[in-house]
Amino acid sequence: MFLDPRGRIVPPESPRPAASVYAAWASIEAANDALEITPQTGLCRWDGQPVQYEFVVNGLCDLDLAAARAAVDRDSTCAT
């Protein structure tokens, strides 16, 4: 018998059905079928070389600048 912090009896949990690994995997696949996940989904073009962070940061800055310019263009066309 187990008691909660207030001293009340915690009822026992009913037995769970035995889990089948195969049924569980089939359920996961069915739930994600629309995502079209394949063995190649997680692959990338990284060749194992060290990351050149200066290029990564410059690329992110370029994206940020392009987004800011697009916002200014959008705002200026909305104001007229």
C-alpha positions in Angstrom: 0.0 0.0 0.0 1.3 3.5 -0.9 0.2 6.8 0.5 0.3 10.2 -1.1 1.7 13.3 0.7 -1.7 13.9 2.4 -1.9 10.3 3.7 -4.5 9.1 1.3 -4.2 5.6 -0.1 -2.9 5.5 -3.7 -4.9 2.9 -5.6 -2.9 0.2 -7.4 -2.5 0.6 -11.1 -4.2 -2.0 -13.3 -1.8 -4.4 -15.1 -0.6 -3.1 -18.4 -0.9 -5.2 -21.6 2.4 -6.7 -22.8 4.0 -4.4 -25.3 5.0 -5.8 -28.6 8.0 -4.1 -30.2 6.7 -4.9 -33.6 3.3 -3.4 -32.9 4.9 -0.3 -31.3 7.2 0.2 -34.4 4.2 -0.2 -36.7 2.3 2.4 -34.7 5.2 4.8 -34.9 5.5 4.3 -38.7 1.8 4.8 -39.2 1.7 8.0 -37.1 4.6 9.4 -39.2 3.6 8.1 -42.6 2.6 11.5 -44.0 6.1 12.8 -43.3 7.6 10.6 -45.9 10.6 9.7 -43.7 13.1 7.5 -45.4 16.5 6.1 -44.5 18.0 9.2 -46.3 16.0 11.8 -44.3 18.7 12.5 -41.8 21.6 12.5 -44.3 23.5 15.7 -45.0 26.3 16.7 -47.3 28.8 17.2 -44.4 32.1 15.6 -45.3 33.5 15.5 -41.8 35.7 18.5 -42.2 35.7 21.2 -39.4 33.0 23.8 -39.6 34.1 27.1 -41.0 32.2 29.2 -38.6 33.0 32.5 -40.4 31.1 31.3 -43.4 28.2 30.1 -41.3 27.9 33.5 -39.5 28.3 35.4 -42.7 25.5 33.3 -44.3 23.2 33.9 -41.3 24.0 37.7 -41.5 23.2 37.7 -45.2 19.9 36.0 -44.5 19.1 38.4 -41.7 19.9 41.4 -43.9 17.8 40.0 -46.8 14.8 39.6 -44.4 15.3 43.1 -43.0 15.3 44.5 -46.6 12.2 42.6 -47.5 10.5 43.9 -44.4 11.4 47.5 -45.3 10.2 47.0 -48.9 7.0 45.5 -47.7 6.4 48.3 -45.2 7.2 51.0 -47.8 4.7 49.5 -50.3 2.1 49.3 -47.5 2.5 52.9 -46.5 1.7 54.3 -50.0 
